[in-house]
Amino acid sequence: ASITFPPNMSGEVKYREFTTNDGPAFQQLNEAWIQDHWVLEEKDKKTLQHPDKYIIQPGGRVFVAEQANREVVACCALMYMSEGQFEVAKMTVSKSHRGKGLGKGMLTYTIDQARKMGATRLYIESNSVLKPAITLYETCGFNHLPPEKIIPSPYERCNVYMDMML
């Protein structure tokens, strides 16, 4: 099911389920933001090259935001952790479309889809350098985890851990 949201400054955008045709855009969008700050780690490469194998087949989902011209300009994944629990991951908006409300739209759509799936908890790993993203997560209802509840991340770059009960 797709949903069209007009309330952003970059024109009408449709938020929808990932298809295999979206693979290259998913990979390029994520590689771009990661490489703006860090080096791609081996886990990034595997996940981005094979989202079907590493996200969808284990029980997760991937969503994209598509403009009227069919350009994919944002994406976000729900990675299965355990029964009812998913990690919100690989969320990004193309550089040329940032600051226009697409991040909030993409995250809101992803949270809504998680609710429809029966998720009870969403988890996020991030980095304190990504201040706009952290602010967005807080605005949408995510809370910072206390140190005793943090599970070490497989990613070296992660130093912010948050969750949201649904």
Residue pairs with C-beta under 8 A, 6 or more apart in sequence:
1 16
1 17
2 14
2 15
2 16
2 17
3 14
3 15
3 16
3 109
4 12
4 13
4 14
4 15
5 12
5 13
5 14
5 15
5 105
5 109
6 12
6 13
7 101
7 105
8 100
8 101
8 102
8 105
9 100
9 101
10 67
10 73
10 97
10 100
10 101
10 102
11 67
11 68
12 67
12 68
13 65
13 66
13 67
13 73
13 74
13 102
13 105
14 65
14 66
14 67
14 68
15 63
15 64
15 65
15 66
15 105
15 106
15 109
16 63
16 64
16 66
17 61
17 62
17 63
17 64
18 26
18 51
18 56
18 61
18 62
18 63
18 64
18 75
20 52
22 62
22 64
22 72
22 75
23 51
25 64
25 71
25 72
25 75
26 48
26 51
26 62
26 64
26 72
26 75
26 90
27 48
27 49
29 72
29 73
29 74
29 75
29 92
29 93
29 94
30 44
30 48
30 75
30 90
30 92
31 40
31 44
31 48
32 92
32 94
32 95
33 92
33 95
34 40
34 44
37 127
37 129
37 130
37 157
38 156
38 157
40 48
41 155
41 156
41 157
43 154
43 155
44 155
46 54
47 54
47 55
47 90
48 90
51 62
51 77
51 90
55 61
55 62
55 77
55 78
55 79
55 89
55 90
56 62
58 79
58 80
59 80
60 77
60 78
60 79
60 80
60 86
61 77
61 78
61 113
61 117
62 75
62 76
62 77
62 78
62 90
63 75
63 76
63 77
63 78
63 106
63 109
63 110
63 113
64 72
64 74
64 75
65 72
65 73
65 74
65 75
65 93
65 102
65 105
65 106
65 109
66 72
66 73
67 73
73 93
73 94
73 96
73 97
73 102
74 91
74 92
74 93
74 94
74 97
74 102
74 103
74 105
74 106
75 90
75 91
75 92
75 106
76 88
76 89
76 90
76 91
76 92
76 106
76 107
76 109
76 110
77 88
77 89
77 90
77 91
78 86
78 87
78 88
78 89
78 110
78 113
78 114
78 117
78 119
78 122
79 86
79 87
79 89
80 86
81 87
81 123
84 118
84 119
84 120
84 121
85 119
85 120
85 121
85 122
85 123
86 114
86 117
86 119
86 121
86 122
86 123
87 122
87 123
87 124
87 125
88 107
88 110
88 111
88 114
88 122
88 123
88 124
89 124
89 125
91 103
91 106
91 107
91 110
91 133
93 102
93 103
93 106
103 132
103 133
103 136
104 136
104 139
104 140
107 136
107 137
107 140
108 140
111 122
111 140
111 141
111 164
111 166
114 122
114 166
115 166
119 166
120 165
120 166
121 163
121 164
121 165
121 166
122 142
122 163
122 164
122 166
123 161
123 162
123 163
124 137
124 142
124 160
124 161
124 162
124 163
125 153
125 155
125 158
125 160
125 161
126 133
126 134
126 137
126 158
126 159
126 160
126 161
126 162
127 157
127 158
127 159
127 160
128 134
128 159
128 160
130 160
134 160
134 162
137 162
138 162
140 164
141 164
142 162
142 163
142 164
143 162
143 163
143 164
144 160
144 161
144 162
145 161
145 162
145 163
149 161
150 161
151 161
153 161
